[in-house]
Amino acid sequence: MPASVLRDASGRLSFDIPPREIRDALANSETKLWIDIDSTSRHQHAILEKLLHFHPLTIEDTLNPNSRVKIEAYDGYLFIVLRAVRFCDTTADPYDLDTENLYIYLGANYVVTVHAGPSQTIETVTDLIRRSPDLFERGPARLAHTICDTAVDAFFPILDRVDEFVDGLESRVFERFDESALRDIFALKRTVLSLRRYLAPQREIFNVLTNRPTPLLPAESQLYFRDVYDHVLRINDSLDTFRELLSSTLDSYLTQVSNRLGSITKGLSVVATLSVPFVVISGMWGMNFVEIPLSHYPHGFWVMLVLQLVLGVGLVALLRWKKLL
C-alpha cells in the first residue's frame, strides 16, 4: 500500500488510506489527496495504471531513471519530472553526486509523486505535513510547490560544501602549493559542471509553472513557483561563480608550476654559467702538448683556479646586469 494523505470534506486528515478510499477520494472534488508511490514496488506502481489511469507514456517514464527533466500537460493533470541531487556519503570520493528522479502528477484535487526507493525530499515534506497540517489544506498546487521547493532547496547545502571545497583548494594552491590539488581541482570542476547540467533544464520547468496559465495552478500558487524559479536562478549564478573561481585557481596552479620551473631553470643556468670557465680553461690546459703556459710554475694550479672563479662570477654578474638571470 503506498503512502498517502487524505483531507476529506470535513477537513480531517488521514494517513495511509487503503486503495478503495483512494478511488472514492479521487471522485470527490471536495477532498484533497496526496499519494506517494515507490516505483520499486510492483504493487504500488500498478496503481498508476489500474487505479489512477495515467497515460502509459508517463508511467513508462517513471520506470526510467534517465528520464529527461520536463513538464508535460495531459488531460486533467500536469506531469513533472524533477531531478534531486545530493552528495553521496557512501563512497570515498568526496565529490561524488547521487541523483534521483522525482515524478509529480498534479491534478485538480490530488498530487501523486513517484520515486525509486527512499526519497529525502518526500520524507522532508511528509514531516512538514505532520507538523503543520495546514500546509496540506492549501490545495494540491501548494503541495506541489512545497515538493518542488524542497527538491530545489536541497541544492543550497551542496553549494555550501562546494564553497568550502573551493576555499580549501585556494588555500592549498596559494599558501602551500600542494601538488595533489590539481586532481581535486578537476574533480570539483566536474562536480560543478554536473550540478549545472542537472539544474539547467529545471529552469524551464519553473518558468512554465510561473508564467503559463493553467486551470490546475491558481494565480496565487504561481507566485510561489516564481520564488522557486528565483532560487533556481540564484543557484545557477552561484555555480557559474564557482566555475570561474575554479578556472582561475587552475590558472594560478599552472602559473605557479611555470614559475617554479623558471626558478629551477634559473638556478641551473647559474650553475652552468659558473661551470663554463672551468670547462673551457681546464680543457685547454689539459691538452697533450709539451709546452703549456704556467705548466712549470709552482703556483700555476692556484692561478688557474682563481682565474676560473673570477671568470665564472664575472659572467654571472654580467648576465644579472643584463637582466638575463
C-alpha positions in Angstrom: 0.0 0.0 0.0 1.5 3.4 -1.0 1.9 6.2 1.5 -0.9 8.7 1.2 -2.5 11.7 2.9 -6.2 12.5 2.6 -8.1 15.6 3.7 -11.8 14.9 3.5 -14.6 17.4 3.0 -14.8 18.0 6.8 -11.1 18.9 7.0 -10.0 15.8 8.8 -6.5 14.4 7.8 -6.0 10.7 7.3 -2.7 8.9 6.5 -2.0 5.8 4.5 -5.5 5.1 3.4 -6.4 1.9 1.5 -6.9 1.8 -2.3 -10.7 1.7 -2.0 -10.8 5.0 -0.2 -8.3 6.4 -2.8 -10.8 5.7 -5.6 -13.6 7.4 -3.7 -11.4 10.4 -2.8 -10.4 10.9 -6.5 -14.1 11.1 -7.4 -14.9 13.7 -4.8 -13.8 17.2 -5.8 -14.0 18.4 -2.2 -11.3 16.2 -1.0 -7.5 16.7 -1.3 -5.2 13.7 -1.8 -1.5 13.0 -1.9 -0.3 9.6 -2.9 3.4 8.7 -2.8 4.5 5.7 -4.8 7.7 3.7 -4.6 8.3 2.5 -8.2 10.5 -0.3 -6.9 7.3 -1.9 -5.5 5.4 -3.6 -8.4 2.1 -3.5 -6.5 2.4 0.2 -5.7 3.5 1.1 -9.2 0.5 -0.8 -10.7 -1.8 1.8 -9.0 -0.7 4.4 -11.6 -2.3 2.3 -14.4 -5.1 0.3 -12.6 -6.4 2.9 -10.3 -5.3 6.3 -11.4 -5.4 5.6 -15.2 -2.5 7.9 -16.1 -1.1 8.0 -19.6 1.1 4.9 -20.5 3.9 7.2 -21.7 4.2 8.9 -18.3 4.0 5.5 -16.5 6.9 4.4 -18.7 8.9 7.5 -17.8 8.5 6.7 -14.0 10.4 3.4 -14.6 13.3 5.1 -16.5 15.9 6.6 -14.1 17.3 8.5 -17.1 14.1 10.3 -18.0 14.5 13.8 -19.2 13.6 16.7 -16.8 10.4 18.1 -18.2 6.8 19.3 -17.8 4.0 18.0 -19.9 0.3 18.7 -19.9 -2.2 15.8 -20.2 -6.0 15.6 -20.0 -6.7 16.7 -16.4 -3.2 16.8 -15.0 0.3 18.0 -15.3 3.3 15.6 -15.4 6.5 17.0 -14.0 9.9 15.3 -13.8 12.5 16.8 -11.5 16.0 15.7 -10.6 17.0 15.8 -6.9 20.8 15.9 -6.2 22.8 15.3 -3.1 26.4 14.3 -2.2 26.9 10.6 -1.9 28.1 9.7 1.6 28.6 6.0 0.9 31.7 6.4 -1.4 35.2 7.5 -0.6 35.1 10.3 -3.3 34.0 13.5 -1.5 32.9 15.0 -4.8 30.6 12.1 -5.8 27.0 13.0 -6.5 23.9 10.9 -6.0 20.8 11.8 -8.1 17.2 10.6 -8.3 14.3 11.5 -10.5 11.1 12.7 -8.8 7.9 12.4 -10.8 4.9 14.5 -9.9 1.3 14.2 -11.2 -0.6 17.4 -10.4 -4.4 17.2 -10.8 -7.4 19.2 -9.7 -7.7 17.6 -6.3 -4.6 15.4 -6.0 -0.9 15.1 -6.2 0.9 11.9 -7.0 4.6 11.5 -6.5 6.7 8.6 -7.8 10.3 7.8 -7.0 12.6 4.8 -6.8 13.4 3.8 -3.2 13.6 6.2 -0.2 13.5 9.9 -1.1 14.8 12.6 1.3 12.6 15.2 -0.4 9.4 13.2 0.2 10.5 12.4 3.8 11.0 16.1 4.5 7.6 17.1 3.0 5.9 14.3 4.9 7.4 15.6 8.2 6.3 19.1 7.4 2.7 18.0 6.8 2.7 16.0 10.1 4.0 19.1 12.0 1.9 21.7 10.1 -1.4 20.1 8.7 -2.5 23.5 7.3 0.2 23.1 4.6 -1.8 20.3 3.1 -5.1 22.2 3.3 -3.9 24.9 1.0 -4.5 22.7 -2.0 -2.7 20.4 -4.5 -0.9 23.3 -6.2 0.7 24.5 -3.0 1.6 20.9 -2.1 3.3 20.5 -5.5 5.1 23.8 -4.8 6.3 22.6 -1.4 7.7 19.4 -3.0 9.4 21.3 -5.8 10.8 23.9 -3.4 12.2 21.2 -1.1 13.9 19.5 -4.1 15.5 22.7 -5.3 16.5 23.9 -1.8 18.5 20.7 -1.4 21.0 22.3 -3.8 21.9 25.0 -1.2 23.7 22.7 1.3 25.6 21.3 -1.8 26.6 24.8 -2.7 27.9 25.4 0.9 30.1 22.3 0.6 31.3 23.3 -2.8 32.2 26.7 -1.4 34.2 25.0 1.4 36.0 22.8 -1.2 36.9 25.9 -3.3 38.3 27.7 -0.2 40.3 24.7 0.7 41.7 24.3 -2.8 42.6 28.0 -2.9 44.5 27.6 0.4 46.3 24.6 -0.9 47.3 26.3 -4.1 48.2 29.8 -2.9 49.5 29.2 0.6 51.5 25.9 0.4 51.3 24.8 -3.2 50.0 21.3 -2.7 50.8 19.5 -6.0 48.0 17.0 -5.4 45.5 19.8 -5.6 45.4 19.5 -9.4 43.3 16.3 -9.2 40.9 17.9 -6.8 40.5 21.0 -8.9 39.5 18.9 -11.9 37.2 16.6 -9.8 35.4 19.6 -8.2 35.1 21.4 -11.6 33.5 18.2 -13.0 31.1 18.2 -10.0 30.1 21.9 -10.6 29.5 21.2 -14.3 27.3 18.2 -13.4 25.3 20.3 -10.9 24.8 22.9 -13.6 23.7 20.2 -16.1 21.2 18.8 -13.6 19.8 22.2 -12.7 19.7 24.0 -16.1 16.7 22.0 -17.5 14.7 22.7 -14.3 14.8 26.4 -15.0 12.5 25.9 -18.0 10.1 23.9 -15.8 9.6 26.6 -13.2 9.4 29.2 -15.9 6.4 27.4 -17.3 4.9 26.9 -13.9 5.3 30.6 -13.2 4.1 32.1 -16.4 1.9 29.7 -18.4 -1.8 29.9 -17.5 -3.5 26.6 -16.5 -6.6 25.8 -14.5 -4.6 23.5 -12.3 -2.5 26.4 -11.0 -4.3 29.3 -9.4 -2.6 32.7 -9.9 -1.6 32.9 -6.2 0.1 29.5 -6.5 2.1 30.6 -9.5 3.6 33.4 -7.3 5.1 30.7 -5.1 6.5 28.9 -8.1 8.1 32.2 -9.0 10.0 32.1 -5.8 11.3 28.6 -6.7 12.3 29.9 -10.1 14.3 32.7 -8.3 16.1 30.0 -6.3 17.0 28.2 -9.5 18.5 31.3 -10.9 20.4 32.0 -7.7 21.8 28.5 -7.7 22.7 28.7 -11.4 24.6 32.0 -10.8 26.5 30.5 -7.8 27.5 27.5 -10.0 28.8 29.9 -12.7 30.8 31.8 -10.0 32.3 28.5 -8.7 33.2 27.5 -12.2 35.0 30.8 -12.8 36.8 30.5 -9.4 38.0 27.0 -10.2 39.2 28.1 -13.6 41.2 31.0 -12.0 42.5 28.6 -9.4 43.6 26.2 -12.1 45.3 29.0 -14.0 47.1 30.1 -10.7 48.2 26.5 -10.2 49.7 26.3 -13.7 51.3 29.7 -13.3 52.9 28.6 -10.1 54.2 25.4 -11.8 55.6 27.6 -14.5 57.2 30.0 -12.0 58.8 27.1 -10.1 60.1 25.6 -13.3 61.5 29.1 -14.2 63.2 29.3 -10.8 64.8 25.9 -11.2 65.9 26.8 -14.7 67.4 30.0 -13.4 69.4 28.1 -10.8 70.6 25.6 -13.3 71.6 28.5 -15.6 73.7 30.0 -12.8 75.5 26.6 -12.2 76.0 26.2 -16.0 77.4 29.7 -16.3 79.8 29.2 -13.4 81.0 25.9 -14.9 81.8 27.4 -18.3 85.2 28.8 -17.4 86.1 25.6 -15.6 85.2 23.5 -18.7 87.0 25.8 -21.2 90.2 26.6 -19.2 90.5 23.0 -17.9 90.1 21.7 -21.3 92.7 24.0 -22.8 95.3 23.3 -20.1 94.5 19.6 -20.3 95.7 19.2 -23.9 98.6 16.9 -24.6 101.2 19.5 -25.6 104.7 19.6 -24.2 104.9 23.4 -23.7 101.8 24.8 -22.0 101.9 28.2 -20.2 102.4 28.0 -16.4 102.9 24.2 -16.7 106.2 24.6 -14.7 105.1 27.4 -12.5 104.9 26.2 -8.9 101.6 28.0 -8.2 100.1 27.6 -11.7 97.2 25.4 -10.4 96.0 28.1 -8.0 96.4 30.8 -10.6 94.1 28.9 -13.0 91.6 28.1 -10.2 91.3 31.8 -9.2 91.1 32.8 -12.9 88.2 30.3 -13.5 86.3 31.5 -10.4 86.8 35.2 -11.4 85.6 34.5 -14.9 82.6 32.5 -13.7 81.5 35.1 -11.2 82.0 37.8 -13.8 79.8 36.0 -16.3 77.0 35.7 -13.7 77.4 39.3 -12.8 77.2 40.3 -16.4 74.1 38.2 -17.0 72.4 39.7 -14.0 73.3 43.2 -15.1 71.7 42.4 -18.5 68.7 41.1 -16.5 69.1 37.7 -18.2 69.1 35.9 -14.8 
